[in-house]
Amino acid sequence: RNMALVKAGRNLLRRLPKSKLQERNNSSLVTTSFQDEGQIALITLNNPGKLNALTEPMGDELTEQVHQLKTNKDLRAAILTGAGKAFSAGGDLDWLLARHRDTPENNFEIMLKFYNRFLVMRELPV
């Protein structure tokens, strides 16, 4: 089922006319554009130089944009994608190595907050 959703999202991305995309809520690490009069949100992780590796600042920006999208009553679908040749390489290795040097208790709390920044997508009512 999940693979079918991924394929459907990819097919939709290929069909979206670039000239009709409306840019909104753009930052350096996460961009959101809209299709079909605001009914489809295309959220892009935007750090292709690091293969869109997940960082705390990227997670904060994603969280902010999702919270803004939750107020869009016309939204029918949200697609999360990555700029460049990769969706995401996963967690940023430099940041993860720094976590390794922390105490287990503190690391647990920080990692939980980190992952919740990206799980925020689940809050969208679409």
C-alpha positions as CSV (number, residue, x, y, z in Angstrom):
1,R,0.0,0.0,0.0
2,N,2.8,2.4,0.9
3,M,4.6,1.8,-2.4
4,A,1.4,2.5,-4.3
5,L,1.2,5.9,-2.5
6,V,4.8,6.6,-3.4
7,K,4.2,5.8,-7.0
8,A,1.0,7.8,-7.2
9,G,2.9,10.8,-5.7
10,R,5.7,10.5,-8.2
11,N,3.3,10.3,-11.1
12,L,1.5,13.4,-9.8
13,L,4.8,15.3,-9.5
14,R,5.6,14.4,-13.1
15,R,2.2,15.8,-14.3
16,L,2.3,19.0,-12.3
17,P,3.0,21.9,-14.8
18,K,5.8,23.9,-13.4
19,S,4.3,27.2,-14.6
20,K,1.2,26.6,-12.5
21,L,3.0,26.0,-9.2
22,Q,2.5,28.8,-6.8
23,E,5.4,29.3,-4.4
24,R,4.7,30.0,-0.8
25,N,6.3,29.7,2.6
26,N,9.8,29.3,1.2
27,S,12.9,29.1,3.4
28,S,16.4,27.9,2.7
29,L,15.7,24.3,3.9
30,V,12.0,23.7,3.1
31,T,9.8,25.0,0.3
32,T,6.1,24.6,-0.2
33,S,4.4,25.2,-3.5
34,F,0.7,24.7,-4.5
35,Q,-1.2,23.2,-7.4
36,D,-4.9,23.1,-8.2
37,E,-5.9,26.3,-6.4
38,G,-4.2,25.4,-3.2
39,Q,-5.6,21.9,-3.0
40,I,-2.3,20.1,-3.4
41,A,0.8,21.1,-1.4
42,L,4.2,20.1,-2.6
43,I,6.6,20.3,0.3
44,T,10.3,20.0,-0.7
45,L,13.3,19.3,1.6
46,N,15.8,21.7,0.1
47,N,19.4,20.9,0.9
48,P,20.5,18.9,-2.2
49,G,24.2,19.5,-1.5
50,K,23.8,17.2,1.6
51,L,21.3,14.9,-0.1
52,N,18.6,16.6,2.1
53,A,20.0,15.1,5.2
54,L,17.7,15.8,8.2
55,T,18.8,18.5,10.6
56,E,17.2,20.3,13.5
57,P,16.8,23.5,11.6
58,M,15.2,21.7,8.7
59,G,12.8,19.9,11.1
60,D,11.9,23.2,12.7
61,E,11.0,24.7,9.3
62,L,9.0,21.7,8.3
63,T,7.1,21.8,11.5
64,E,6.3,25.5,10.9
65,Q,5.1,24.9,7.4
66,V,3.0,22.0,8.4
67,H,1.3,24.0,11.1
68,Q,0.5,26.7,8.5
69,L,-0.8,24.1,6.1
70,K,-3.2,22.8,8.8
71,T,-5.1,26.0,8.5
72,N,-5.7,25.6,4.8
73,K,-9.3,24.3,4.5
74,D,-8.9,23.7,0.8
75,L,-6.0,21.3,1.1
76,R,-6.7,17.8,-0.2
77,A,-3.2,16.3,-0.5
78,A,0.3,17.0,0.6
79,I,3.4,15.5,-1.1
80,L,6.8,15.4,0.7
81,T,9.8,15.3,-1.7
82,G,13.4,16.2,-1.8
83,A,15.3,18.6,-4.1
84,G,18.0,17.2,-6.3
85,K,18.8,13.5,-6.8
86,A,17.7,12.2,-3.4
87,F,14.7,12.4,-1.2
88,S,16.7,12.3,2.0
89,A,19.9,10.6,3.1
90,G,18.5,10.3,6.6
91,G,19.9,12.1,9.6
92,D,22.9,14.4,9.2
93,L,26.0,12.4,10.1
94,D,27.8,15.3,11.8
95,W,24.8,15.9,14.1
96,L,24.4,12.2,14.8
97,L,28.0,11.8,15.7
98,A,27.7,14.7,18.2
99,R,24.7,12.9,19.7
100,H,27.0,9.8,20.3
101,R,29.1,11.9,22.6
102,D,26.2,12.9,24.8
103,T,24.8,11.1,27.9
104,P,22.2,8.4,27.1
105,E,19.5,10.3,29.0
106,N,20.0,13.6,27.3
107,N,20.5,11.9,23.9
108,F,17.1,10.1,24.3
109,E,15.3,13.4,24.9
110,I,17.0,15.2,22.0
111,M,16.5,12.4,19.6
112,L,12.8,12.1,20.5
113,K,12.3,15.8,19.8
114,F,14.3,15.5,16.6
115,Y,12.2,12.6,15.1
116,N,8.9,14.4,16.2
117,R,9.9,17.3,14.0
118,F,9.7,15.1,11.0
119,L,6.7,13.1,12.1
120,V,4.7,16.3,12.1
121,M,3.5,15.4,8.6
122,R,1.1,13.0,10.3
123,E,-0.8,16.0,11.7
124,L,-2.0,17.1,8.3
125,P,-5.7,16.2,7.9
126,V,-5.2,14.9,4.4
